[in-house]
Amino acid sequence: MIRRKVREIREILVCWVATTHKEEPLLSVLGDSDSELRGAVDLLVIAYRVAPEDDQARAAFEDTRRALGAKLPQGLLPEIRGWAWDTEAAPIDHGPILEAAKAILSDLRAQYPSARVNIHLSPGTPAMHAAWLVLGHGGFIPNARMFQTRPPHVRSSGEAAIAWVDLPAESWGRIVHASAPSLVPADDDDVLWDPARVKSEAARATLAAVQRWAPLPAPVLLVGERGTGKTTLAHTIRAASPFRALADAKDPTWPVVVCGQFRANPGLAHAELFGYAKGAFTDAKTARAGLLERLDGDTLFLDEVADLDRGTQRLLIAAVEGRGFQRLGEATVRSAKFRLIAATNRPMGELVASGVATSDYTLDADFFDRVSTFILPIPPLRDRRADLPGLWASALGRATRPCGVPAARVRPLERDPILLAALAAHPLPGNLRDLQRAAWRGAAALASGDTVAAAVTEAIAGLT
């Protein structure tokens, strides 16, 4: 397993061992004068398979390590570590190999969250190549780079030792990472709505609705309990839609409007959403465009939309209908074409004002009609039991990485049957927030040196 870091690691190279050519592919990467990674790699991780009565790969790793130490100058030799995969699976079994590759990259991500990972595709079997391609291109580690080596005897004149691999097809992981909002609750989780990881029928039905509705310009209202991942689902909808013009802008950050911030000062909502003219108020030294102008061609997400005051709601009706809007202190009517997604954790029966409103913080019936062309109920985690193991592993990873807990210590807590049964039996009223609270309790126990059994007890206590 990968040991805890003892020095700063900025560039990591990871690959399977080459049982036939051994050190040769790595010598090209680390030593050739025309290799972009020459002298840049701080840590080399070589994975190898350890199977019953088959020690060939381990021997190849030891031979490779010795040969690199003998043939590379000291200034070019990175720290070399082995990653042993104890398995009975064959080197051509795609499923087990994919899980092993995930474990390798998870270890690296946990120990070196700020390092860049370079995946060497050439060594190993075709199944091993495929696993790297799936994870590297799918966004399992954001910003990972993949490459293959060109042996000297097959290079054309002027060709470099390494060739970077960047597949043109978009993947869900890449799209979502590229369209991530500027503000996401700490307990939200990309895994929650990843089509490749969702197993429950309730969540699959939600994703099916997303696929049907995402391409359309009609507004979507997300209705779900706290902690069900509404913000993450909103940017999943955006990622699957044509309404993401900011993705190609100089500043691609997608703003999320947290409507609760406007309750104490409704005038701030007008200024932020619609903008203001110079001199519109005391501190308006210059004119400023609002979010609606910035989001022309993109998606406006109003989180906890019922926290908007009724006056702002009425102004938004005209903007949503395409009749335009005005900056604060300005008579000019401006326009923007945007897609609206709104979210609320309020029950539908409490969301819309009937008759004379008793509270300014309900939705005006006319505004509700405009924002709810599609209403998407978000299932709570108690209706997503099949997804809990993956969500728990993700929550635990977020908690243990800052603590520096080695992945080998984390994995037993990820898979503990008593803990997983407790999660499945709990109502989880806070949904992801309950999972994350339990994960922090378990992480604290592991970081303090407690046994896995003690960490399980501590994590379960965090659910109550």
Stockholm file with secondary structure:
# STOCKHOLM 1.0

chainA/1-464         MIRRKVREIREILVCWVATTHKEEPLLSVLGDSDSELRGAVDLLVIAYRVAPEDDQARAAFEDTRRALGAKLPQGLLPEIRGWAWDTEAAPIDHGPILEAAKAILSDLRAQYPSARVNIHLSPGTPAMHAAWLVLGHGGFIPNARMFQTRPPHVRSSGEAAIAWVDLPAESWGRIVHASAPSLVPADDDDVLWDPARVKSEAARATLAAVQRWAPLPAPVLLVGERGTGKTTLAHTIRAASPFRALADAKDPTWPVVVCGQFRANPGLAHAELFGYAKGAFTDAKTARAGLLERLDGDTLFLDEVADLDRGTQRLLIAAVEGRGFQRLGEATVRSAKFRLIAATNRPMGELVASGVATSDYTLDADFFDRVSTFILPIPPLRDRRADLPGLWASALGRATRPCGVPAARVRPLERDPILLAALAAHPLPGNLRDLQRAAWRGAAALASGDTVAAAVTEAIAGLT
#=GR chainA/1-464 SS CCCCCSSCCCEEEEEECCTTTTTHHHHHHHHCTTCTTTTTCSEEEEEEEEBTTBCHHHHHHHHHHHHHHHHSCGGGCCEEEEEEEECSSCTTCHHHHHHHHHHHHHHHHHHCTTSEEEEECSSSCHHHHHHHHHHHHHTSSTTCEEEEECCGGGCCTTCCSEEEECCSSCCHHHHHHHTCBSCCCTTCCGGGGCTTTCCSHHHHHHHHHHHHHTTSCSCEEEECCTTSCHHHHHHHHHHTSSCCGGGGSSSCCBCCEEGGGGSSCHHHHHHHHHEECTTSSTTCCSCEECHHHHTTTSEEEEETGGGSCHHHHHHHHHHHTTSCEECBTCCCEECCCCEEEEEECSCHHHHBCCSSCSCSSSBCHHHHHHHCSEEEECCCGGGCGGGHHHHHHHHHHHHHTTTTCCHHHHHHHHHCHHHHHHHHHSCCTTTHHHHHHHHHHHHHHHHTTCCHHHHHHHHHHTTC
#=GC SS_cons         CCCCCSSCCCEEEEEECCTTTTTHHHHHHHHCTTCTTTTTCSEEEEEEEEBTTBCHHHHHHHHHHHHHHHHSCGGGCCEEEEEEEECSSCTTCHHHHHHHHHHHHHHHHHHCTTSEEEEECSSSCHHHHHHHHHHHHHTSSTTCEEEEECCGGGCCTTCCSEEEECCSSCCHHHHHHHTCBSCCCTTCCGGGGCTTTCCSHHHHHHHHHHHHHTTSCSCEEEECCTTSCHHHHHHHHHHTSSCCGGGGSSSCCBCCEEGGGGSSCHHHHHHHHHEECTTSSTTCCSCEECHHHHTTTSEEEEETGGGSCHHHHHHHHHHHTTSCEECBTCCCEECCCCEEEEEECSCHHHHBCCSSCSCSSSBCHHHHHHHCSEEEECCCGGGCGGGHHHHHHHHHHHHHTTTTCCHHHHHHHHHCHHHHHHHHHSCCTTTHHHHHHHHHHHHHHHHTTCCHHHHHHHHHHTTC
//
